[in-house]
Amino acid sequence: MISNQLSVNEIALICPLVVTFTWSFPLIFSPASQDNSKHWLGFFLLNMFVFFLATSSFYFASYRVFIFLDPFFMFSLLAIFPFLYFFIYSIINPESGCRYKHILHSFPSLLFLAGATIVYALILDDETKYYYVNQYLMGEGELTPKISLIETINMLSKVVFIMQAIVYFILIRKMMVEYKEKISSYHSNLERLNIKWAKLFYLVYGTAVCIGIPALIGGHKTISQNGAFTAITMFSLAFVFYIIAWIGYIQQTNQEHFNHDIELKDSDVEEPQELKNRLIRFFENNKPFLNPDLKIHDIYMELNTNRTYLSRLINNEFNTNFCMFVNKYRIVEAKKKFSIAESNKYKTEEIGRLVGFNSYQSFVKAFRLFENSTPSKYRKEREE
């Protein structure tokens, strides 16, 4: 009869398998025309399915199944961060696709897959494999010269994984910061395009690493002999990867091409002060900021200049980016509306939409940034 504790462990081991498998295929086979990042998310989750399958095989299956899957465990372990990197890269650069240099990211996982496969297939005989799984990994045997080969590969893979955790965290964070700067210089409303779950990503990333590394260090023996640790770890990882799948699924990519500038001859480039004056007059007289979908493309086409020149001017002359430049005009317009008698017929949220904000949340955020107060508080103080 199976104990309750064993039943809990079985459920815990199955949960991440179910989550990663059920999310992976719908994402992989989603229409490419809609969002290529969904495909990379699907491959990331399919890789995690292989990882959890190989982990569970030690608990559920015979030693032959474990020996077959162990090289794939090392591959999937070292492919976790590259796949996550490709996924986020495809959100930020949907038009670029996967470049040849990205293949280098797969080199460690392929190297360890090949090394472990060679050792299992050509060096370890059946008797040694059986001894390795059923005695040594259970802490009941001694290290032999042949087993030391696969153990060395196994330990090195864990060291590389920890190094990857640090390197890819830095790479992904740098990529997110650059992306935010990029879209801030092009769009006036960032809600749809921002990586809204950036903070949540860091939390999920840190949780996965903090939970995963102790499990790796503990080894296979921990899975079979420490029921509470196994249950907590696997349930937690199932939840973490469900969150990753969900926030990745709802994330929208930016399909704009940022580099479609108008070609300007040297003779056509006007003095910065002249363009600055024209820009100010255009915003004050035409109020283009009232358009919630305003892009820098709309402005430089109207002023007969190009994005690079206009963006540089806004950065240098106003010490800000395009998004902040537009939002400053929106906040000034909102303050004007708060001060007129007719404003009483509008709710604060409606005034935010009237001046060009897509949502009340973005209105509050911008208002607090420029006025160090919320729209409602500011309005109430003016009415008193």
C-alpha positions in Angstrom: 0.0 0.0 0.0 1.4 3.4 -1.0 1.7 5.9 1.9 0.1 9.3 1.9 3.5 10.9 1.9 4.5 9.0 -1.2 1.3 10.0 -3.0 2.0 13.6 -2.3 5.5 13.2 -3.8 4.1 11.6 -6.9 1.7 14.4 -7.4 4.5 17.0 -6.8 6.7 15.3 -9.4 3.9 15.2 -11.9 2.7 18.8 -11.5 5.6 20.5 -13.3 5.4 17.9 -16.1 1.7 18.7 -16.7 2.2 22.5 -16.6 5.1 22.6 -19.0 3.7 20.0 -21.4 0.2 21.5 -21.6 1.6 25.0 -22.2 4.4 24.1 -24.6 2.6 22.7 -27.7 -0.1 25.3 -28.1 2.6 28.0 -27.9 5.0 26.2 -30.3 2.3 25.7 -32.9 0.7 29.1 -32.6 0.6 31.0 -35.9 4.0 32.6 -36.6 2.4 35.7 -38.1 0.9 36.6 -34.7 3.9 36.5 -32.4 7.2 34.6 -32.8 8.0 35.1 -29.1 5.2 32.6 -28.3 7.2 29.9 -30.2 10.4 30.5 -28.1 8.3 30.4 -24.9 6.9 27.1 -26.1 10.4 25.7 -26.7 11.5 27.0 -23.3 8.6 25.1 -21.7 9.2 22.0 -23.7 12.8 22.1 -22.6 11.6 22.3 -19.0 9.3 19.4 -19.6 12.4 17.3 -20.7 14.2 18.6 -17.6 11.4 17.5 -15.2 10.8 14.2 -17.1 14.5 13.3 -16.6 14.3 14.3 -12.9 11.1 12.3 -12.3 12.6 9.2 -14.1 14.9 8.6 -11.2 12.0 8.3 -8.9 9.4 6.6 -11.1 11.3 4.5 -13.7 13.9 1.8 -14.0 17.6 2.6 -14.2 17.6 2.1 -18.0 15.1 4.9 -18.4 17.2 7.2 -16.2 20.4 6.4 -18.0 18.7 7.2 -21.3 17.4 10.5 -20.1 20.3 11.7 -18.0 22.2 13.2 -20.9 19.0 15.1 -21.9 18.8 16.3 -18.3 22.2 17.9 -18.7 21.2 19.4 -22.0 17.9 20.8 -20.7 19.6 22.1 -17.6 22.1 24.2 -19.6 19.4 25.2 -22.2 17.1 26.8 -19.6 18.7 30.3 -19.7 19.5 30.4 -23.4 15.8 29.6 -24.2 14.6 32.2 -21.7 17.0 34.7 -23.4 15.7 33.9 -26.9 12.1 34.3 -25.7 12.7 37.8 -24.2 14.9 38.8 -27.2 12.1 37.9 -29.6 9.7 40.1 -27.6 12.0 43.0 -27.8 13.2 42.4 -31.4 10.3 40.6 -33.2 11.6 41.6 -36.6 15.1 40.3 -36.1 14.5 36.6 -35.7 17.2 34.2 -34.4 20.7 35.2 -35.6 23.6 32.9 -36.2 25.5 34.2 -33.2 22.7 32.9 -31.0 23.7 29.4 -31.9 26.7 29.9 -29.6 24.3 30.1 -26.7 23.5 26.4 -27.3 27.1 25.2 -27.3 27.4 24.3 -23.6 24.2 22.3 -23.6 25.1 20.4 -26.8 28.7 19.8 -25.5 27.4 18.2 -22.2 24.8 16.2 -24.1 27.5 14.7 -26.3 29.9 14.1 -23.5 27.4 12.3 -21.3 26.0 10.3 -24.2 29.5 9.1 -25.1 30.4 8.1 -21.5 27.1 6.2 -21.1 27.2 4.5 -24.5 30.9 3.7 -24.9 32.5 3.6 -21.5 30.0 2.4 -18.9 28.9 -1.2 -19.1 25.5 -2.4 -18.0 26.7 -3.6 -14.6 28.4 -0.2 -13.9 25.3 1.7 -15.0 23.1 -0.4 -12.6 25.6 0.1 -9.8 25.7 3.9 -10.5 22.0 4.4 -10.4 20.9 2.0 -7.7 23.8 2.3 -5.3 26.1 5.2 -5.8 23.5 7.8 -6.5 21.6 6.6 -3.4 24.8 7.2 -1.3 25.4 3.5 -0.7 28.4 2.9 -3.0 31.9 4.1 -3.6 33.2 6.2 -6.5 34.9 4.1 -9.2 37.2 5.3 -12.0 34.5 4.8 -14.6 31.7 6.4 -12.6 34.1 9.4 -11.8 33.8 10.3 -15.5 30.0 10.8 -15.5 30.1 12.4 -12.1 32.7 14.9 -13.3 30.5 15.8 -16.2 27.5 16.0 -13.9 29.3 18.3 -11.5 30.7 20.5 -14.2 27.2 20.9 -15.7 26.0 22.3 -12.3 28.9 24.7 -12.1 28.1 26.0 -15.6 24.5 26.3 -14.7 25.3 28.5 -11.8 27.6 30.6 -14.0 24.8 30.9 -16.6 22.3 32.1 -13.9 24.6 35.1 -13.2 25.6 35.8 -16.8 22.1 35.6 -18.3 20.5 37.6 -15.5 22.9 40.5 -16.5 22.3 40.0 -20.2 18.5 39.9 -19.9 18.3 42.9 -17.5 20.5 44.9 -19.9 18.3 44.0 -22.8 15.2 45.1 -20.9 16.7 48.4 -20.0 17.7 49.1 -23.6 14.3 48.1 -24.8 12.6 50.5 -22.5 14.8 53.3 -23.6 14.1 52.4 -27.2 10.4 52.4 -27.0 10.4 55.6 -24.8 12.1 57.4 -27.7 9.5 56.3 -30.2 6.1 55.9 -28.4 4.1 58.3 -26.2 2.2 55.6 -24.5 4.1 52.5 -23.3 1.5 50.5 -21.6 0.9 48.0 -24.4 4.6 47.6 -25.2 6.3 47.7 -21.9 7.5 44.4 -20.5 4.9 44.9 -17.8 6.0 41.8 -15.9 9.7 42.9 -15.6 9.6 43.0 -11.8 7.6 39.8 -11.7 10.1 38.2 -14.1 12.9 39.0 -11.6 10.9 37.5 -8.8 10.1 34.4 -10.9 13.7 34.2 -12.1 15.1 34.5 -8.5 12.6 32.0 -7.2 13.5 29.4 -9.8 17.2 29.8 -9.2 16.9 29.7 -5.4 14.7 26.6 -5.5 16.5 24.9 -8.3 20.1 25.3 -7.2 19.6 23.6 -3.8 17.8 20.7 -5.6 20.7 20.3 -8.0 23.3 20.4 -5.2 21.3 17.9 -3.2 21.3 15.5 -6.2 19.1 12.6 -7.0 19.3 11.2 -3.5 17.4 14.2 -2.2 14.5 13.4 -4.5 14.0 9.8 -3.3 14.8 10.3 0.4 13.6 13.7 1.3 9.8 13.8 0.7 9.0 17.2 2.1 11.8 18.9 0.2 10.8 17.2 -3.0 7.1 18.1 -2.6 7.8 21.8 -1.8 10.4 22.1 -4.6 8.2 20.6 -7.3 5.0 22.3 -6.3 6.8 25.6 -6.2 8.4 25.1 -9.6 5.1 24.0 -11.1 3.6 27.3 -9.9 6.6 29.3 -11.1 6.5 27.9 -14.6 2.8 28.4 -14.8 3.3 32.1 -14.0 6.1 32.3 -16.6 3.8 30.7 -19.2 0.9 33.0 -18.4 2.7 36.3 -18.3 4.6 35.4 -21.5 1.4 34.4 -23.2 -0.3 37.7 -22.5 2.7 39.8 -23.3 2.5 41.7 -26.6 5.4 42.4 -28.8 6.3 45.6 -30.5 5.9 45.2 -34.3 7.2 48.7 -35.1 10.3 49.1 -37.1 12.4 51.8 -35.5 14.9 52.4 -38.3 12.6 53.7 -41.0 14.1 57.2 -41.1 13.7 59.8 -43.8 17.0 60.3 -45.6 18.2 63.9 -45.1 20.9 65.6 -47.1 23.3 67.8 -45.2 21.7 70.9 -46.8 18.3 69.8 -45.4 19.4 69.5 -41.8 18.3 72.7 -40.0 19.8 74.3 -36.9 18.7 72.6 -33.6 17.2 75.9 -32.4 15.1 76.2 -35.5 13.7 72.7 -35.2 13.2 73.2 -31.4 11.1 76.3 -32.1 9.0 74.5 -34.7 8.5 71.6 -32.5 7.3 73.7 -29.6 4.9 75.7 -31.9 3.5 72.5 -33.3 2.8 71.1 -29.9 1.3 74.3 -28.5 -0.8 75.1 -31.5 -1.8 71.6 -32.9 -1.8 69.7 -29.6 -0.8 66.3 -31.2 -0.3 64.9 -27.7 -4.0 64.5 -27.4 -3.7 61.5 -29.7 -3.1 58.5 -27.3 -1.3 56.6 -30.1 1.1 59.4 -30.9 4.5 58.2 -32.2 7.6 60.1 -33.0 7.0 59.0 -36.6 3.9 61.3 -36.7 5.9 64.3 -35.5 9.0 64.0 -37.7 6.9 63.4 -40.7 4.9 66.6 -39.9 8.1 68.6 -39.4 9.8 67.1 -42.4 12.8 65.8 -40.5 13.8 62.3 -39.3 13.5 60.2 -36.2 17.2 60.2 -35.3 17.6 63.9 -35.6 14.4 64.7 -33.7 15.0 62.2 -31.0 18.5 63.5 -30.5 17.2 67.1 -30.3 14.6 66.1 -27.6 17.3 64.3 -25.6 19.8 67.2 -25.8 17.5 70.3 -25.7 14.9 69.0 -23.3 17.0 66.5 -21.4 14.3 63.8 -21.7 13.0 61.2 -24.1 10.0 61.4 -26.5 7.5 59.7 -24.2 8.3 62.0 -21.2 8.3 65.1 -23.6 4.8 64.3 -24.7 3.5 63.4 -21.3 4.7 66.7 -19.9 2.4 68.5 -22.4 -0.4 66.1 -21.4 0.0 66.9 -17.7 0.0 70.7 -18.4 -3.2 70.2 -20.5 -4.8 68.2 -17.6 -4.0 70.9 -15.1 -5.7 73.5 -17.4 -8.8 71.3 -17.5 -8.8 71.0 -13.7 -8.8 74.8 -13.4 -11.8 75.5 -15.6 -15.4 75.5 -14.3 -16.6 73.0 -17.0 -14.2 70.4 -15.7 -16.7 69.4 -13.0 -18.7 67.5 -15.6 -15.7 65.2 -16.2 -14.3 62.6 -13.8 -10.6 62.6 -13.2 -10.2 59.4 -15.2 -12.0 61.0 -18.1 -9.7 64.0 -18.1 -6.8 61.7 -18.3 -8.2 60.1 -21.5 -9.1 63.5 -22.9 -5.5 64.7 -22.7 -4.1 61.6 -24.3 -3.4 58.9 -21.7 -4.5 55.3 -22.5 -5.4 54.5 -18.9 -5.9 56.1 -15.6 -2.9 54.2 -14.2 -0.5 55.8 -16.7 -2.1 59.2 -16.0 -1.5 58.8 -12.3 2.0 57.6 -12.8 2.9 60.6 -15.1 1.1 63.1 -12.9 2.9 61.9 -9.8 6.3 62.1 -11.7 5.8 65.7 -12.8 3.7 67.2 -10.0 4.7 64.9 -7.0 1.0 64.3 -6.4 -1.9 62.3 -7.8 -4.5 63.9 -10.2 -7.3 63.4 -7.7 -5.3 65.0 -4.8 -4.2 67.9 -7.1 -7.7 68.5 -8.2 -9.2 68.4 -4.7 -6.6 71.0 -3.5 -7.5 73.3 -6.3 -11.2 73.1 -5.5 -10.8 73.9 -1.8 
